[in-house]
Structure formats: C-alpha cells, structure tokens
Amino acid sequence: MKGNLYKFTIEHLEDAKGNDLEANPLVFETKNHDDIFKIVEQMEGKMQLDNQDTKALLIGLKLFSEVMLKNKDSKPFKELLPHFKNFMKELKKK
C-alpha cells in the first residue's frame, strides 16, 4: 500500500485515579494516504476544541478512516462509510 509511513508511540502515564504508571509503551507503524502533520497544522484553531483535543480527534479519525477504507466491504464499516463520508465533508468545511 502506498502512503505516508508513521510510527506511533503511546505511553500510559497515569491511571484513572491519577497514579503514575510505569508501563511499556505501545509502539506501532502504519501507513496513511494523507499527510497527518499537514492536516493537524491546517485544522489547529479552526475547531471549537483546544489544541490537544483537536490533535487527538484528527489523529484518531485518520487512523480509523484508513482502516475503514481498507476494510470498506466488511461489517460494520460498510454500513458506517456513507455516514462517515458526510461527517468528514462537514469537518473539512471548517
């Protein structure tokens, strides 16, 4: 698959009670057809979210949408795809 290759590292810093954690990070690589850095840069300040929430939303959407597109004929993605496309169109109007 062609696309931009990304390496994600997610660290669990504290639990729900605020206790510090020492856990191994979750590390994985994945490809995406879009330049995620460019999208985040373009959308910062355009949404009614703070910058941390904007980044989390956009990165989550890009990871999710790439998996959905690769598996678009599988349930539940097949049923969700038309609604997701509409959501993305509205988001891109920002």
N, C-alpha and C positions, 0 to 999 in steps of 0.2 A: 504494500500500500504506500502510495506517495503521500508526502505531507511533512509537516514540521515535527521533529522528534523532541519530546520533552521528558525531563526527569523530575519526578515529584518526590519530595521528602516531607513526610508528615510526622511531627513529633507530638506525642501526648504529654503535655507539660504538667497538667494538674487534673485531678478528678473533679466530679460534680460538687464535692464538698470543699474544694479549694486546696486540697492536699497536694503537695508536689509529688510528681511521679518520676521514676527513672525507668523508662521502658525503651526498648529498641524502636527506632523509627521505622515507619512503613515507607519503603522506597520502591518505586516502580517507574518504568518508562512506558510512554505511549505516544502515538502519533496523532496529529490533528491537522486537518486541511487548512485551518486558519492560523494566523499569527496571533496567538493569545495575548502576548505582550502588547501588541498594537491595539487590540480590541479593548483591553483594560485601560490603556492610556487614553483612547478616544472617548470612553464612557465615563471616566472619572469626572465628577462634578455635574453630570447630566441627569443623574437619577436622584430621587429623593431618599437616598441612602448615604450613610457615611462611607468613607473610602474603604474601610475594612469589609463592610457588608457588600459593597459593590464588587470588590475583588473576589470574595467568596462566592457570590452569586454567579458572576461571569465565568469563573474557572469551573465551578460545578456544572453550569449549563453546557460549557464547551466539552467537558469530559462526558457528560451524559449524552449530549446530542451526537457525538462521534460514535459512541457505542450503539445508539439507537439507529443511526444511519447504516451502520454495518449489519444490523440485525433487523432491518425495517420490515421484513416479511414474517417475523416471529411475534407471537403474542407476548406481552401486551403492547409492544412497540407499534405494531400495525394499526391498532386502534387509536393510539395516542398521537401518532405522527401528524395527522391533519390539524389537530388542536395545538400541538407544539409549534408547527409552522406558523400558525396565526399568532401565537404568543411571541415568537421571535420577530415577526414582522412588526408588531406593535413596539417591541423593545428597541428595535433598530430605528424607529422614528424619533427616538429621544435625541 
